[in-house]
Amino acid sequence: MDELIKEYATVLAEEENLLDRLTEKQKLLRKAITEKDWESLTGYINEVNLISDSFQKFDIRRDEIQNELKTDELKPHFERLSRLRTKLLKCKVENQVIS
């Protein structure tokens, strides 16, 4: 069970890292749109899609692990999970702005 808890912490860290990277790429994407930099735009779209795909894979694994762990085992990670949800919400809002 300790290995599963360690994997959970690793997955959360990866997701947080991916969301940070996604936020940066979204800013660059929006800038490329406003500046009509069409060459850069395609590259940023591809990078955003790759990051999003990676995030989705980690998110599926996080859900799987959460279903196997007890609430008491998850409690130490609640703060990080809360930050993760906040960052995810910001990314979703930015996607709406870009759209």
N, C-alpha and C positions, 0 to 999 in steps of 0.2 A: 504493500500500500504506500510505503514511503516513496517508491519509484514513481508511482502515479501522481503523488503530490508534487514531486519535483518536476515531472513532466508538465503538470498543470501550470506551475510557476513559469516554466520555460515558454509554454504556449502563450500565456498572458504577456510576457515580456516581448515575444515576437510580434504579437498582435499590436501592442502599443507602439513598437518600432515601425511597423508597417503603416499604422495610421499617421504617425509623425511624418514619414516619407510621403504618404499620400497627400497630406495637407500641403506640404511644400510643392509637390507637383501640381496640385490644383491651383495654387497661387500663380505658378508659372504658366499654366494652361490659360487661366483667366487673363493674364497679362498678354499672352500671345494672341488671344481673341481680340482684346481691346486695341492692340497695336497692329492687328491684321498681319501678323507674322505667320503666314500659312505653312511655311516650311517647318518651323518649330512646333506648330500646333499638332501636326500629325505625330511627331515623336513624343510629345507630352501625352497625347491621347493613348498611344501604345503603352507608355510607361504607367499611366494611371490604370489601364486595364490589367497589366501584369501584376501590379501591386494589389489591385482588388481581387484578382484570382487567387493570389497567395493568401490574402487575408481570409477569404472564404474557406480555404482548406484548413487553416488554423482554427477558424471559428467553429467549423464542424467538429474538429478534434476536441476543442474546448468543451463543447456541448456534451460530447461523448464522455469525457472525463468527469464533468460535473454530475452526470447521471450516475456515475459509479461511486462518487465520494459522498460522504455525509456532510450535513450543514456545518458541523463543528470543524471538520477538516477544511472547509472552504472559508470559514470566517477570517483567517489571517490574510486572505486575498481580497476581501470585500472592498478595501480602499482602492486597490489597483483596478479591480473590476469596475468600480464607479468611475474612475478616471478614463478607463477604456470606453465606457458607454458615452461619456461626455465628448470624447474625441470623435467617436463614431457619429454622434449627432451633429457635430460641427462639420464633419466631412459630408454628411448627407445634405446639410443646409447649403454648403458650398456647391455641391452637385446641382442643386435646384437653381442656385444663382447662375451657374455656368449654362445650364439648360435654357 
